[in-house]
């Protein structure tokens, strides 16, 4: 295979891998945000329980006892002054009736306080339920919009992986190296002139294996993501691809959040928000751009394949210099 053809083929692979990585990271962001919303949706407000009231006697009888106590007390005091034993008995009776009246007043006051507190709690509960219903609807709409966005990205990832699988199926790249991290390194070796072939003692595979053993390059994606500053010197293309992907992913997430938050600011309905995501979002613009790119990649691959098979070809597609 000619060197320029190999470079072009590897470019297509790396561009597809980079795009799939970006979209899978975007899916992870969306799933994380959806999980944050779920605990609030499942939150339940506790309804206040009606209190147990103290037993009250007949208010008419108790009130009468109060008046009777007052009357008996007055007569008792007058008779005591007159030095009468009957006056003492009347005064004692008046005291007993007075105690009953005061006890009833205490019970009634306690029950009235309980009713007042319960009524206040009921009002607060009803207000909280109403406010929570509004918030719950808001959160549910946000979750649905995020899930809608996630479904769009998931669909695009599957489509892109299907195209990438067709590119890999040409069996130009050995299966062991068919991933985002390794393909970026292999492409960098070829483009930088460190080698001109994939195979052989001086080929890209051998260089990559040697640098892995020397710990000059990292091939585990999770370690790569946590060590971007350290890998920049030896894995420049990979580092650049990840940083560009993070920038685009951040723009898409920011725009998506702005569209969703517009439901609250402008009172938009969920259907209008979903339409905005489908037609006017940064995600839609990016997806449209990538669809156009993928069409170009497939045309280029068809050209290369026809050239390699000798079945005839005309002018090549427009290649990046």
C-alpha positions in Angstrom: 0.0 0.0 0.0 1.3 3.5 -0.9 2.2 5.6 2.1 -0.3 8.4 1.2 -3.1 5.8 1.0 -2.1 4.3 4.4 -2.1 7.8 6.0 -5.5 8.5 4.5 -6.9 5.2 5.7 -5.5 5.8 9.2 -6.9 9.3 9.3 -10.4 8.0 8.6 -10.0 5.4 11.4 -8.7 8.0 13.9 -11.4 10.5 13.0 -14.1 7.9 13.6 -12.6 6.7 16.8 -12.3 10.3 18.1 -15.9 11.0 17.3 -17.1 7.8 19.0 -15.0 8.6 22.0 -16.6 12.1 22.2 -20.1 10.8 21.9 -19.6 8.0 24.5 -18.2 10.6 27.0 -21.2 12.8 26.2 -23.5 9.8 27.0 -21.7 9.4 30.3 -22.2 13.0 31.2 -26.0 12.8 30.4 -26.4 9.6 32.4 -24.7 11.2 35.4 -27.0 14.2 35.2 -30.0 12.0 34.9 -29.0 10.1 38.0 -28.7 13.4 39.9 -32.4 14.1 39.1 -33.8 10.7 40.1 -33.4 11.0 43.9 -35.5 14.2 44.0 -38.2 12.6 41.9 -38.6 9.7 44.3 -38.7 12.1 47.4 -41.9 11.9 49.4 -43.4 14.6 51.6 -44.6 13.3 55.0 -48.2 14.1 55.8 -48.9 15.4 59.4 -50.9 13.1 61.6 -53.9 14.4 63.5 -53.0 14.6 67.2 -54.8 12.7 70.0 -56.9 15.2 72.0 -57.4 15.1 75.8 -60.9 14.1 76.9 -63.2 17.1 77.6 -66.4 16.9 79.7 -69.6 18.7 78.7 -68.8 22.3 78.4 -72.2 23.4 79.6 -71.9 21.4 82.9 -68.4 22.5 83.5 -69.2 26.1 82.8 -72.2 25.9 85.2 -69.8 24.4 87.8 -67.7 27.5 87.4 -70.6 29.8 88.1 -71.8 27.6 91.0 -68.3 27.6 92.5 -68.3 31.4 92.4 -71.7 31.6 94.0 -71.0 29.0 96.7 -67.7 30.6 97.4 -69.3 34.0 98.0 -72.0 32.5 100.4 -69.4 30.4 102.1 -67.2 33.4 102.8 -70.2 35.3 104.2 -71.2 32.5 106.4 -67.7 32.0 107.7 -67.7 35.6 108.6 -70.9 34.9 110.5 -69.1 32.0 112.2 -71.1 29.2 110.6 -69.8 25.6 110.0 -72.1 25.4 107.0 -70.1 28.2 105.5 -66.9 26.2 105.7 -68.6 23.3 103.8 -69.8 25.7 101.2 -66.4 27.1 100.8 -64.8 23.6 100.4 -67.4 22.7 97.8 -66.8 25.9 95.9 -63.1 25.1 95.9 -63.7 21.6 94.4 -66.0 23.0 91.7 -63.5 25.7 91.0 -60.7 23.1 90.5 -62.9 21.1 88.1 -63.6 24.3 86.2 -59.9 25.3 86.0 -58.9 21.7 85.0 -61.4 21.7 82.2 -60.0 25.1 81.0 -56.5 23.6 81.0 -57.6 20.6 78.9 -59.6 22.8 76.5 -56.6 25.2 76.1 -54.3 22.2 75.4 -56.7 20.8 72.8 -57.1 24.1 71.2 -53.3 24.5 70.9 -53.1 21.0 69.3 -55.9 21.9 66.8 -54.1 25.1 66.0 -50.8 23.4 65.5 -52.4 20.7 63.4 -54.2 23.2 61.2 -50.9 25.1 60.7 -49.1 21.9 59.8 -51.9 21.0 57.3 -51.6 24.3 55.6 -47.8 24.0 55.4 -48.2 20.4 54.1 -50.7 21.5 51.4 -48.4 24.4 50.4 -45.4 22.1 50.2 -47.3 19.5 48.2 -48.3 22.1 45.7 -44.8 23.5 45.4 -43.3 20.1 45.2 -45.7 19.1 42.5 -44.5 22.1 40.4 -40.8 21.2 41.2 -41.5 17.5 40.5 -43.0 18.3 37.1 -40.0 20.5 36.3 -37.5 17.8 37.3 -39.5 15.2 35.4 -39.5 17.3 32.2 -35.8 18.0 32.6 -35.2 14.2 32.9 -37.2 13.5 29.9 -35.3 16.1 27.9 -32.0 14.6 29.0 -33.2 11.1 28.2 -34.3 12.3 24.8 -30.8 13.8 24.2 -29.2 10.6 25.4 -31.2 8.5 23.0 -30.1 10.8 20.1 -26.5 10.4 21.1 -26.8 6.6 21.6 -28.3 6.2 18.1 -25.5 8.2 16.6 -22.9 6.1 18.4 -24.4 2.9 17.1 -24.4 4.3 13.5 -20.8 5.5 13.8 -19.6 2.2 15.3 -21.2 0.4 12.3 -19.2 2.6 9.9 -16.0 2.1 11.8 -16.5 -1.7 11.9 -16.7 -1.6 8.1 -13.5 0.3 7.9 -11.7 -2.1 10.2 -13.2 -5.1 8.3 -10.7 -4.3 5.5 -8.2 -6.1 7.7 -5.5 -3.5 7.2 -5.0 -3.0 11.0 -4.3 -6.0 13.2 -7.2 -6.6 15.6 -5.1 -6.1 18.7 -4.6 -2.4 17.8 -8.1 -1.5 16.9 -9.0 1.1 19.5 -8.9 4.8 20.0 -5.7 5.0 22.1 -3.5 2.7 20.0 -4.7 4.0 16.6 -3.8 7.6 17.6 -0.2 6.5 18.4 0.1 4.4 15.2 -1.2 7.3 13.1 1.2 9.7 14.8 4.2 7.5 14.0 3.2 7.3 10.4 2.5 11.1 10.0 5.6 12.1 11.9 7.8 10.0 9.6 9.0 7.7 12.4 8.0 4.8 10.2 6.3 4.2 6.8 4.6 0.8 7.4 2.5 -0.9 10.0 4.4 -4.2 10.1 8.0 -5.2 10.3 10.9 -4.5 12.7 10.7 -0.8 11.9 6.9 -0.6 11.6 4.4 1.2 13.7 3.3 -1.9 15.6 6.9 -2.6 16.7 7.5 1.0 17.8 4.3 1.0 19.8 5.1 -2.3 21.6 8.5 -1.0 22.5 7.2 2.2 23.9 4.6 0.4 25.9 7.3 -1.8 27.5 9.3 1.3 28.2 6.2 3.0 29.7 6.6 5.9 27.3 3.0 5.5 26.2 -0.2 4.6 28.1 -2.7 2.4 26.4 -5.4 2.1 29.1 -8.0 4.8 28.4 -8.8 5.5 32.1 -5.1 6.1 32.8 -4.9 8.3 29.7 -7.8 10.5 30.9 -6.3 11.0 34.3 -2.8 11.8 32.9 -3.4 14.2 29.9 -0.5 16.5 31.0 2.0 13.6 31.2 1.1 12.1 27.9 1.3 15.2 25.8 4.9 14.7 24.8 4.8 11.1 23.7 1.1 10.8 22.7 0.5 14.2 21.2 -2.3 13.3 18.7 -4.2 11.4 21.4 -3.9 14.2 23.9 -5.0 16.7 21.2 -8.0 14.6 20.2 -9.2 14.2 23.8 -8.8 17.9 24.5 -10.7 18.8 21.4 -13.4 16.3 22.2 -13.7 17.6 25.8 -14.2 21.2 24.4 -16.9 20.2 22.0 -18.6 17.9 24.5 -18.6 20.8 27.0 -20.2 23.1 24.4 -22.9 20.5 23.6 -23.7 20.0 27.3 -23.8 23.7 28.1 -26.2 24.3 25.1 -28.4 21.4 26.1 -28.6 22.7 29.7 -29.5 26.1 28.4 -32.3 24.8 26.3 -33.7 22.7 29.1 -33.5 25.5 31.6 -35.5 27.7 29.2 -38.5 25.7 30.3 -38.3 27.4 33.7 -37.3 30.9 32.5 -39.7 31.2 29.6 -42.4 28.7 30.6 -41.7 26.5 27.5 -43.5 23.2 27.2 -41.6 20.0 27.1 -42.6 19.4 23.5 -41.1 22.7 22.5 -37.9 21.9 24.3 -37.6 18.6 22.6 -38.2 20.2 19.3 -35.4 22.7 20.0 -33.0 19.9 20.9 -33.9 18.1 17.6 -33.6 21.1 15.3 -31.7 24.0 16.9 -29.2 22.5 19.4 -25.4 22.3 19.3 -25.9 18.5 19.4 -28.0 18.6 16.2 -25.4 20.8 14.5 -22.6 18.5 15.5 -24.5 15.4 14.5 -25.2 16.9 11.1 -21.6 17.9 10.6 -20.5 14.4 11.6 -23.0 12.8 9.2 -21.6 14.8 6.4 -18.1 13.8 7.4 -19.0 10.2 7.6 -20.4 10.3 4.1 -17.1 11.8 2.9 -15.2 9.1 4.8 -17.2 6.3 3.2 -16.7 7.8 -0.3 -13.0 8.0 0.4 -12.9 4.4 1.7 -14.8 3.2 -1.5 -12.2 5.0 -3.6 -9.3 3.4 -1.7 -10.8 0.0 -1.8 -11.4 0.2 -5.6 -7.8 1.4 -6.0 -6.4 -1.5 -4.0 -8.6 -4.1 -5.7 -7.7 -2.7 -9.2 -11.4 -2.5 -10.2 -10.9 0.9 -11.5 -11.3 4.4 -10.2 -11.5 8.0 -11.4 -10.5 11.1 -9.4 -10.0 10.6 -5.7 -12.3 12.5 -3.2 -11.0 15.7 -1.9 -8.3 14.8 0.6 -6.9 16.9 3.4 -3.3 17.9 2.6 
